[in-house]
Amino acid sequence: MEQKAKSKGAKKGFYEVEVPMTAMKISLYGGAPDDFDGKVITLDMTRNLRGKNLELRMRVKNDGGRLYAVPVSSIIAGSYIRRAMRRGADYVEDSFKVTCKDAIIVVKPFMITRRRVSRAVRKVLRDNARKYVEDYMSIRNAKELFSDVVVGKLQKGMSLKLKKIYPLAFCEIRVFEMIGERLVEDVEEKSGVSGEDKTKIEDAEKKEEVEKEIEKKSKKI
């Protein structure tokens, strides 16, 4: 109670927040850094992404007075997707949970074909998109993935794979949201390898193997 009273009576001011993945400078107004711990802020990335209406939600963390924000979700506005729709085309969407190295994430891909396609083709596109995302995410952490989604790296790779099945006019991750953390102990217990034994070389080799496997599977389709 005393600590809260001190915080309320303290002189308020602006506190800078470090925001990774963006060039934005954010300042929050309050009495102390503790006031912002756990606060969720929403950033409009439209200008940074040249017209792509994407909202990035981030949670503020307080580390000994240093404020920084970690990504929670990225959502593309429905108006942006509606503008991409065209007559004589079909859309394919999906929603599923994926576990990456350190988090559980909900992914909702959205694709628009260039022409009308059969239900069978839509199913193949949906299944291959899910498989690509699962393989891509399994060897990366949440921070890397949020960065790849915001700049469009994941979507570009997915589009290149799917166009071998049917050319797409639009390929995006409509929603990318972290819903839980994945404990390192759980990952180590399942894999049977301790954290000390996981070297950078092993991670690089695993990453290369998965990418080669994705390439082989896409060629077979």
DRENPA-3360 file (N, C-alpha, C; in nm, 2 decimals, always signed):
BEGIN
1 = MEQKAKSK = +0.08/-0.12/+0.00/+0.00/+0.00/+0.00/+0.09/+0.13/+0.00 ~ +0.19/+0.12/+0.08/+0.28/+0.24/+0.09/+0.35/+0.26/-0.05 ~ +0.39/+0.15/-0.11/+0.46/+0.17/-0.24/+0.37/+0.23/-0.35 ~ +0.24/+0.18/-0.34/+0.14/+0.24/-0.44/+0.11/+0.39/-0.41 ~ +0.11/+0.42/-0.29/+0.09/+0.56/-0.25/+0.20/+0.65/-0.30 ~ +0.33/+0.59/-0.29/+0.44/+0.67/-0.33/+0.44/+0.69/-0.48 ~ +0.39/+0.58/-0.55/+0.39/+0.59/-0.70/+0.29/+0.69/-0.75 ~ +0.17/+0.70/-0.67/+0.07/+0.79/-0.71/+0.12/+0.94/-0.68;
9 = GAKKGFYE = +0.19/+0.95/-0.57/+0.23/+1.09/-0.54/+0.36/+1.13/-0.61 ~ +0.42/+1.04/-0.68/+0.55/+1.07/-0.75/+0.52/+1.17/-0.87 ~ +0.62/+1.24/-0.90/+0.61/+1.34/-1.02/+0.61/+1.25/-1.15 ~ +0.51/+1.28/-1.23/+0.50/+1.20/-1.35/+0.59/+1.26/-1.46 ~ +0.62/+1.18/-1.56/+0.70/+1.22/-1.67/+0.70/+1.12/-1.78 ~ +0.77/+1.14/-1.89/+0.78/+1.05/-2.00/+0.89/+0.95/-1.98 ~ +0.87/+0.82/-2.01/+0.97/+0.72/-2.00/+0.98/+0.65/-2.14 ~ +1.10/+0.64/-2.19/+1.12/+0.58/-2.32/+1.12/+0.43/-2.31;
17 = VEVPMTAM = +1.06/+0.37/-2.42/+1.05/+0.22/-2.42/+1.12/+0.17/-2.55 ~ +1.21/+0.08/-2.53/+1.29/+0.02/-2.64/+1.19/-0.08/-2.71 ~ +1.18/-0.06/-2.84/+1.10/-0.14/-2.93/+1.18/-0.21/-3.03 ~ +1.21/-0.34/-3.02/+1.28/-0.41/-3.12/+1.20/-0.43/-3.25 ~ +1.26/-0.46/-3.36/+1.20/-0.49/-3.49/+1.15/-0.36/-3.56 ~ +1.15/-0.25/-3.49/+1.09/-0.13/-3.55/+1.19/-0.01/-3.52 ~ +1.18/+0.09/-3.60/+1.26/+0.21/-3.59/+1.18/+0.32/-3.51 ~ +1.07/+0.28/-3.45/+0.99/+0.37/-3.37/+1.05/+0.41/-3.24;
25 = KISLYGGA = +1.02/+0.53/-3.20/+1.06/+0.57/-3.06/+0.93/+0.60/-2.98 ~ +0.92/+0.53/-2.87/+0.79/+0.53/-2.80/+0.82/+0.58/-2.66 ~ +0.74/+0.68/-2.61/+0.75/+0.73/-2.47/+0.61/+0.71/-2.41 ~ +0.62/+0.66/-2.28/+0.49/+0.65/-2.21/+0.49/+0.74/-2.09 ~ +0.38/+0.80/-2.06/+0.36/+0.90/-1.95/+0.31/+0.83/-1.82 ~ +0.39/+0.85/-1.72/+0.35/+0.79/-1.59/+0.44/+0.83/-1.48 ~ +0.42/+0.77/-1.36/+0.49/+0.81/-1.24/+0.62/+0.74/-1.22 ~ +0.63/+0.61/-1.26/+0.75/+0.53/-1.24/+0.75/+0.41/-1.35;
33 = PDDFDGKV = +0.86/+0.36/-1.38/+0.87/+0.24/-1.47/+0.78/+0.13/-1.43 ~ +0.77/+0.10/-1.30/+0.68/-0.01/-1.26/+0.54/+0.01/-1.30 ~ +0.49/+0.13/-1.33/+0.35/+0.15/-1.37/+0.33/+0.09/-1.50 ~ +0.43/+0.07/-1.59/+0.41/+0.02/-1.72/+0.44/-0.13/-1.74 ~ +0.48/-0.19/-1.63/+0.52/-0.34/-1.64/+0.39/-0.42/-1.67 ~ +0.39/-0.49/-1.79/+0.28/-0.57/-1.83/+0.18/-0.50/-1.92 ~ +0.20/-0.37/-1.94/+0.11/-0.29/-2.02/+0.12/-0.33/-2.17 ~ +0.01/-0.34/-2.24/+0.01/-0.38/-2.38/-0.01/-0.26/-2.46;
41 = ITLDMTRN = +0.08/-0.24/-2.56/+0.07/-0.12/-2.65/+0.05/-0.17/-2.79 ~ -0.02/-0.09/-2.87/-0.05/-0.13/-3.01/+0.02/-0.03/-3.10 ~ +0.10/-0.08/-3.20/+0.17/+0.00/-3.30/+0.11/-0.02/-3.43 ~ +0.08/+0.09/-3.50/+0.03/+0.08/-3.64/+0.16/+0.09/-3.73 ~ +0.18/-0.03/-3.80/+0.30/-0.04/-3.88/+0.27/-0.01/-4.03 ~ +0.16/+0.06/-4.06/+0.12/+0.08/-4.20/+0.23/+0.17/-4.27 ~ +0.28/+0.27/-4.21/+0.37/+0.36/-4.27/+0.51/+0.29/-4.29 ~ +0.55/+0.21/-4.19/+0.68/+0.14/-4.20/+0.67/+0.03/-4.31;
49 = LRGKNLEL = +0.56/-0.03/-4.33/+0.55/-0.14/-4.43/+0.49/-0.09/-4.56 ~ +0.50/+0.04/-4.59/+0.45/+0.09/-4.72/+0.31/+0.06/-4.75 ~ +0.22/+0.09/-4.66/+0.08/+0.07/-4.69/+0.01/-0.06/-4.64 ~ +0.09/-0.15/-4.59/+0.04/-0.28/-4.54/-0.02/-0.25/-4.40 ~ -0.15/-0.26/-4.39/-0.22/-0.23/-4.26/-0.20/-0.34/-4.16 ~ -0.09/-0.33/-4.09/-0.06/-0.43/-3.99/-0.05/-0.37/-3.85 ~ -0.12/-0.43/-3.75/-0.11/-0.38/-3.61/-0.02/-0.48/-3.53 ~ +0.08/-0.42/-3.47/+0.17/-0.50/-3.39/+0.14/-0.47/-3.24;
57 = RMRVKNDG = +0.10/-0.57/-3.16/+0.07/-0.56/-3.02/+0.19/-0.61/-2.94 ~ +0.24/-0.52/-2.85/+0.36/-0.56/-2.77/+0.34/-0.54/-2.62 ~ +0.40/-0.62/-2.54/+0.38/-0.61/-2.40/+0.51/-0.55/-2.34 ~ +0.49/-0.44/-2.25/+0.60/-0.37/-2.19/+0.66/-0.45/-2.07 ~ +0.79/-0.46/-2.07/+0.86/-0.52/-1.96/+0.95/-0.42/-1.89 ~ +0.96/-0.44/-1.76/+1.05/-0.35/-1.68/+1.17/-0.43/-1.62 ~ +1.29/-0.39/-1.67/+1.41/-0.46/-1.62/+1.50/-0.36/-1.54 ~ +1.47/-0.35/-1.42/+1.55/-0.26/-1.33/+1.54/-0.12/-1.38;
65 = GRLYAVPV = +1.42/-0.07/-1.42/+1.41/+0.06/-1.47/+1.42/+0.08/-1.62 ~ +1.47/-0.02/-1.69/+1.48/-0.02/-1.83/+1.36/-0.08/-1.89 ~ +1.29/+0.00/-1.97/+1.16/-0.05/-2.03/+1.19/-0.10/-2.17 ~ +1.13/-0.21/-2.21/+1.14/-0.27/-2.34/+1.01/-0.34/-2.37 ~ +0.98/-0.36/-2.50/+0.86/-0.42/-2.54/+0.89/-0.55/-2.62 ~ +0.81/-0.65/-2.59/+0.82/-0.78/-2.65/+0.69/-0.80/-2.73 ~ +0.70/-0.86/-2.85/+0.58/-0.88/-2.94/+0.48/-0.98/-2.88 ~ +0.36/-0.96/-2.90/+0.25/-1.05/-2.85/+0.17/-1.10/-2.97;
73 = SSIIAGSY = +0.14/-1.01/-3.06/+0.06/-1.05/-3.18/+0.08/-0.95/-3.30 ~ +0.06/-1.00/-3.42/+0.05/-0.91/-3.53/-0.07/-0.95/-3.61 ~ -0.15/-0.85/-3.64/-0.28/-0.87/-3.71/-0.29/-0.78/-3.83 ~ -0.33/-0.83/-3.94/-0.35/-0.75/-4.06/-0.50/-0.71/-4.06 ~ -0.52/-0.58/-4.09/-0.66/-0.53/-4.09/-0.75/-0.59/-4.20 ~ -0.87/-0.62/-4.16/-0.97/-0.68/-4.26/-0.99/-0.59/-4.38 ~ -0.98/-0.46/-4.37/-1.00/-0.37/-4.48/-0.89/-0.39/-4.59 ~ -0.77/-0.42/-4.54/-0.65/-0.44/-4.63/-0.67/-0.57/-4.71;
81 = IRRAMRRG = -0.73/-0.67/-4.65/-0.75/-0.80/-4.71/-0.87/-0.79/-4.81 ~ -0.97/-0.71/-4.77/-1.08/-0.69/-4.86/-1.04/-0.62/-4.99 ~ -0.95/-0.53/-4.98/-0.90/-0.45/-5.10/-0.82/-0.54/-5.19 ~ -0.77/-0.65/-5.13/-0.69/-0.75/-5.22/-0.78/-0.85/-5.29 ~ -0.90/-0.86/-5.25/-0.99/-0.96/-5.31/-1.03/-0.91/-5.45 ~ -1.05/-1.01/-5.54/-1.09/-0.98/-5.68/-1.20/-1.08/-5.72 ~ -1.28/-1.03/-5.81/-1.38/-1.12/-5.87/-1.31/-1.23/-5.95 ~ -1.38/-1.35/-5.95/-1.32/-1.46/-6.03/-1.20/-1.52/-5.96;
89 = ADYVEDSF = -1.19/-1.50/-5.83/-1.08/-1.56/-5.75/-1.13/-1.63/-5.63 ~ -1.06/-1.72/-5.57/-1.10/-1.79/-5.45/-1.00/-1.76/-5.34 ~ -1.04/-1.77/-5.22/-0.95/-1.75/-5.11/-0.94/-1.88/-5.02 ~ -0.82/-1.89/-4.96/-0.79/-2.01/-4.88/-0.74/-1.96/-4.74 ~ -0.81/-2.00/-4.64/-0.76/-1.96/-4.50/-0.76/-2.08/-4.41 ~ -0.68/-2.06/-4.30/-0.67/-2.17/-4.21/-0.63/-2.11/-4.07 ~ -0.64/-2.19/-3.96/-0.61/-2.15/-3.83/-0.56/-2.27/-3.75 ~ -0.44/-2.25/-3.69/-0.39/-2.37/-3.62/-0.28/-2.32/-3.52;
97 = KVTCKDAI = -0.25/-2.41/-3.42/-0.15/-2.38/-3.32/-0.02/-2.44/-3.36 ~ +0.09/-2.37/-3.34/+0.22/-2.43/-3.37/+0.31/-2.40/-3.25 ~ +0.40/-2.49/-3.22/+0.50/-2.47/-3.11/+0.64/-2.44/-3.18 ~ +0.70/-2.33/-3.14/+0.83/-2.30/-3.19/+0.93/-2.33/-3.07 ~ +1.05/-2.28/-3.08/+1.15/-2.32/-2.97/+1.10/-2.28/-2.83 ~ +1.04/-2.16/-2.82/+1.01/-2.11/-2.68/+0.87/-2.06/-2.66 ~ +0.78/-2.09/-2.76/+0.64/-2.04/-2.74/+0.54/-2.12/-2.82 ~ +0.41/-2.10/-2.78/+0.30/-2.16/-2.85/+0.23/-2.05/-2.92;
105 = IVVKPFMI = +0.21/-2.06/-3.05/+0.16/-1.95/-3.14/+0.05/-2.00/-3.22 ~ -0.05/-1.91/-3.23/-0.17/-1.93/-3.32/-0.14/-1.86/-3.45 ~ -0.15/-1.94/-3.56/-0.12/-1.88/-3.70/-0.24/-1.89/-3.78 ~ -0.27/-1.78/-3.85/-0.39/-1.78/-3.94/-0.35/-1.73/-4.08 ~ -0.30/-1.83/-4.17/-0.26/-1.79/-4.30/-0.39/-1.75/-4.39 ~ -0.37/-1.66/-4.49/-0.47/-1.62/-4.58/-0.41/-1.61/-4.72 ~ -0.47/-1.68/-4.81/-0.42/-1.68/-4.95/-0.54/-1.65/-5.05 ~ -0.50/-1.58/-5.16/-0.60/-1.56/-5.26/-0.54/-1.61/-5.39;
113 = TRRRVSRA = -0.62/-1.69/-5.46/-0.57/-1.75/-5.59/-0.60/-1.65/-5.70 ~ -0.53/-1.67/-5.82/-0.55/-1.58/-5.93/-0.68/-1.61/-6.01 ~ -0.73/-1.74/-6.00/-0.85/-1.78/-6.07/-0.93/-1.87/-5.97 ~ -1.05/-1.90/-6.02/-1.13/-2.00/-5.94/-1.06/-2.13/-5.94 ~ -1.06/-2.20/-5.83/-1.00/-2.33/-5.82/-1.09/-2.43/-5.75 ~ -1.07/-2.56/-5.77/-1.15/-2.66/-5.71/-1.13/-2.67/-5.56 ~ -1.22/-2.74/-5.49/-1.20/-2.76/-5.35/-1.07/-2.84/-5.32 ~ -1.04/-2.94/-5.41/-0.92/-3.02/-5.39/-0.80/-2.94/-5.39;
121 = VRKVLRDN = -0.79/-2.84/-5.49/-0.67/-2.76/-5.50/-0.66/-2.67/-5.37 ~ -0.77/-2.62/-5.32/-0.77/-2.53/-5.20/-0.72/-2.61/-5.08 ~ -0.76/-2.74/-5.08/-0.72/-2.83/-4.97/-0.57/-2.85/-4.97 ~ -0.52/-2.88/-5.09/-0.37/-2.90/-5.11/-0.29/-2.77/-5.07 ~ -0.34/-2.66/-5.11/-0.28/-2.53/-5.07/-0.28/-2.51/-4.92 ~ -0.39/-2.54/-4.86/-0.41/-2.52/-4.71/-0.31/-2.62/-4.64 ~ -0.31/-2.74/-4.68/-0.23/-2.84/-4.61/-0.08/-2.81/-4.63 ~ -0.04/-2.77/-4.75/+0.10/-2.74/-4.77/+0.15/-2.61/-4.70;
129 = ARKYVEDY = +0.06/-2.52/-4.69/+0.09/-2.40/-4.62/+0.11/-2.43/-4.47 ~ +0.02/-2.51/-4.41/+0.04/-2.55/-4.27/+0.17/-2.62/-4.25 ~ +0.20/-2.72/-4.34/+0.32/-2.79/-4.32/+0.45/-2.70/-4.33 ~ +0.44/-2.61/-4.43/+0.56/-2.52/-4.44/+0.58/-2.44/-4.32 ~ +0.47/-2.38/-4.26/+0.48/-2.30/-4.14/+0.53/-2.38/-4.02 ~ +0.48/-2.50/-4.01/+0.52/-2.58/-3.89/+0.67/-2.62/-3.90 ~ +0.72/-2.65/-4.02/+0.86/-2.68/-4.04/+0.95/-2.56/-4.02 ~ +0.90/-2.44/-4.07/+0.97/-2.32/-4.06/+0.98/-2.28/-3.91;
137 = MSIRNAKE = +0.88/-2.29/-3.83/+0.88/-2.24/-3.70/+0.94/-2.34/-3.60 ~ +0.95/-2.46/-3.63/+1.01/-2.56/-3.53/+1.15/-2.53/-3.50 ~ +1.23/-2.46/-3.58/+1.37/-2.44/-3.56/+1.40/-2.29/-3.52 ~ +1.30/-2.22/-3.49/+1.32/-2.07/-3.46/+1.25/-2.04/-3.33 ~ +1.29/-1.93/-3.27/+1.22/-1.88/-3.15/+1.12/-1.77/-3.18 ~ +1.04/-1.73/-3.09/+0.93/-1.64/-3.11/+0.98/-1.50/-3.16 ~ +1.10/-1.46/-3.11/+1.15/-1.32/-3.15/+1.19/-1.33/-3.30 ~ +1.25/-1.43/-3.34/+1.29/-1.44/-3.48/+1.16/-1.45/-3.57;
145 = LFSDVVVG = +1.06/-1.52/-3.53/+0.94/-1.54/-3.61/+0.86/-1.42/-3.62 ~ +0.85/-1.34/-3.51/+0.78/-1.22/-3.52/+0.85/-1.12/-3.62 ~ +0.98/-1.12/-3.62/+1.05/-1.03/-3.71/+1.03/-1.08/-3.85 ~ +1.03/-1.21/-3.88/+1.02/-1.26/-4.01/+0.88/-1.24/-4.07 ~ +0.77/-1.24/-3.98/+0.64/-1.22/-4.02/+0.62/-1.07/-4.05 ~ +0.67/-0.98/-3.97/+0.65/-0.84/-3.99/+0.72/-0.79/-4.12 ~ +0.84/-0.84/-4.15/+0.90/-0.80/-4.28/+0.86/-0.88/-4.40 ~ +0.78/-0.99/-4.37/+0.73/-1.07/-4.48/+0.82/-1.18/-4.53;
153 = KLQKGMSL = +0.92/-1.22/-4.45/+1.01/-1.32/-4.50/+0.94/-1.46/-4.50 ~ +0.87/-1.49/-4.39/+0.80/-1.62/-4.39/+0.70/-1.63/-4.50 ~ +0.62/-1.52/-4.52/+0.52/-1.53/-4.63/+0.58/-1.54/-4.76 ~ +0.69/-1.48/-4.79/+0.76/-1.49/-4.92/+0.80/-1.63/-4.95 ~ +0.86/-1.69/-4.85/+0.90/-1.83/-4.87/+0.78/-1.93/-4.89 ~ +0.67/-1.90/-4.81/+0.55/-1.98/-4.83/+0.49/-1.97/-4.97 ~ +0.49/-1.84/-5.02/+0.43/-1.81/-5.15/+0.51/-1.88/-5.26 ~ +0.64/-1.88/-5.25/+0.73/-1.95/-5.35/+0.70/-2.10/-5.36;
161 = KLKKIYPL = +0.68/-2.16/-5.24/+0.65/-2.30/-5.24/+0.51/-2.33/-5.29 ~ +0.41/-2.25/-5.26/+0.28/-2.28/-5.30/+0.25/-2.25/-5.44 ~ +0.32/-2.16/-5.50/+0.30/-2.12/-5.64/+0.33/-2.24/-5.74 ~ +0.40/-2.34/-5.69/+0.43/-2.46/-5.77/+0.30/-2.55/-5.77 ~ +0.21/-2.52/-5.68/+0.08/-2.60/-5.68/-0.02/-2.52/-5.76 ~ -0.03/-2.38/-5.73/-0.12/-2.29/-5.80/-0.07/-2.15/-5.77 ~ -0.06/-2.07/-5.88/-0.01/-1.93/-5.86/-0.11/-1.85/-5.77 ~ -0.05/-1.77/-5.67/-0.13/-1.70/-5.58/-0.12/-1.55/-5.61;
169 = AFCEIRVF = -0.23/-1.48/-5.59/-0.23/-1.33/-5.60/-0.20/-1.26/-5.47 ~ -0.22/-1.34/-5.36/-0.20/-1.28/-5.23/-0.17/-1.39/-5.13 ~ -0.07/-1.37/-5.05/-0.02/-1.48/-4.95/+0.03/-1.41/-4.83 ~ -0.05/-1.42/-4.72/-0.02/-1.34/-4.60/-0.05/-1.43/-4.47 ~ +0.01/-1.38/-4.36/-0.02/-1.44/-4.23/-0.12/-1.34/-4.17 ~ -0.25/-1.36/-4.17/-0.34/-1.27/-4.12/-0.33/-1.24/-3.97 ~ -0.31/-1.35/-3.90/-0.30/-1.34/-3.75/-0.18/-1.42/-3.71 ~ -0.10/-1.36/-3.62/+0.02/-1.43/-3.57/+0.02/-1.39/-3.42;
177 = EMIGERLV = -0.02/-1.48/-3.33/-0.04/-1.45/-3.19/+0.02/-1.55/-3.10 ~ +0.11/-1.50/-3.01/+0.17/-1.59/-2.90/+0.07/-1.61/-2.79 ~ +0.03/-1.73/-2.76/-0.07/-1.76/-2.66/-0.01/-1.82/-2.53 ~ +0.12/-1.86/-2.54/+0.18/-1.92/-2.42/+0.33/-1.94/-2.45 ~ +0.40/-1.95/-2.33/+0.55/-1.98/-2.34/+0.57/-2.13/-2.33 ~ +0.68/-2.17/-2.39/+0.72/-2.31/-2.39/+0.85/-2.32/-2.31 ~ +0.84/-2.39/-2.19/+0.95/-2.40/-2.10/+1.07/-2.47/-2.16 ~ +1.19/-2.42/-2.14/+1.31/-2.48/-2.19/+1.32/-2.63/-2.13;
185 = EDVEEKSG = +1.28/-2.65/-2.01/+1.29/-2.78/-1.94/+1.21/-2.88/-2.02 ~ +1.09/-2.84/-2.07/+1.00/-2.93/-2.14/+1.06/-2.97/-2.27 ~ +1.12/-2.87/-2.34/+1.19/-2.90/-2.47/+1.30/-3.00/-2.45 ~ +1.38/-2.97/-2.34/+1.50/-3.06/-2.32/+1.46/-3.20/-2.28 ~ +1.35/-3.21/-2.21/+1.30/-3.34/-2.16/+1.25/-3.43/-2.28 ~ +1.18/-3.36/-2.38/+1.13/-3.43/-2.49/+1.25/-3.47/-2.59 ~ +1.35/-3.38/-2.60/+1.46/-3.41/-2.69/+1.57/-3.49/-2.63 ~ +1.57/-3.50/-2.49/+1.68/-3.57/-2.43/+1.81/-3.51/-2.43;
193 = VSGEDKTK = +1.82/-3.38/-2.47/+1.94/-3.31/-2.48/+1.94/-3.19/-2.38 ~ +2.05/-3.17/-2.31/+2.05/-3.05/-2.21/+2.08/-2.93/-2.29 ~ +2.05/-2.81/-2.22/+2.08/-2.68/-2.29/+2.23/-2.66/-2.32 ~ +2.31/-2.71/-2.23/+2.46/-2.69/-2.25/+2.51/-2.76/-2.37 ~ +2.44/-2.87/-2.41/+2.49/-2.95/-2.53/+2.44/-2.90/-2.66 ~ +2.35/-2.80/-2.65/+2.29/-2.75/-2.78/+2.38/-2.63/-2.82 ~ +2.47/-2.66/-2.91/+2.56/-2.56/-2.96/+2.51/-2.49/-3.09 ~ +2.57/-2.38/-3.13/+2.52/-2.31/-3.24/+2.54/-2.39/-3.37;
201 = IEDAEKKE = +2.64/-2.47/-3.37/+2.67/-2.55/-3.49/+2.56/-2.65/-3.51 ~ +2.51/-2.72/-3.40/+2.40/-2.81/-3.41/+2.27/-2.75/-3.46 ~ +2.24/-2.63/-3.41/+2.12/-2.56/-3.45/+2.13/-2.52/-3.60 ~ +2.25/-2.48/-3.64/+2.26/-2.45/-3.78/+2.24/-2.57/-3.87 ~ +2.30/-2.68/-3.83/+2.28/-2.81/-3.91/+2.14/-2.85/-3.91 ~ +2.07/-2.84/-3.80/+1.93/-2.88/-3.80/+1.84/-2.79/-3.89 ~ +1.87/-2.67/-3.88/+1.80/-2.57/-3.96/+1.82/-2.60/-4.11 ~ +1.94/-2.63/-4.15/+1.97/-2.66/-4.29/+1.90/-2.79/-4.33;
209 = EVEKEIEK = +1.90/-2.89/-4.24/+1.83/-3.02/-4.28/+1.68/-3.00/-4.30 ~ +1.62/-2.92/-4.22/+1.47/-2.90/-4.23/+1.44/-2.82/-4.36 ~ +1.53/-2.72/-4.39/+1.50/-2.64/-4.51/+1.52/-2.73/-4.64 ~ +1.62/-2.82/-4.63/+1.64/-2.92/-4.74/+1.52/-3.01/-4.76 ~ +1.46/-3.05/-4.64/+1.35/-3.14/-4.65/+1.22/-3.07/-4.71 ~ +1.21/-2.94/-4.67/+1.10/-2.87/-4.73/+1.11/-2.85/-4.88 ~ +1.24/-2.83/-4.92/+1.27/-2.82/-5.07/+1.24/-2.95/-5.14 ~ +1.27/-3.06/-5.08/+1.25/-3.19/-5.15/+1.10/-3.22/-5.16;
217 = KSKKI = +1.02/-3.19/-5.05/+0.88/-3.21/-5.05/+0.81/-3.13/-5.15 ~ +0.85/-3.00/-5.17/+0.79/-2.91/-5.26/+0.81/-2.95/-5.41 ~ +0.93/-3.02/-5.43/+0.96/-3.06/-5.57/+0.88/-3.18/-5.61 ~ +0.84/-3.26/-5.51/+0.76/-3.38/-5.53/+0.61/-3.35/-5.57 ~ +0.57/-3.23/-5.52/+0.43/-3.19/-5.55/+0.41/-3.15/-5.69;
% end
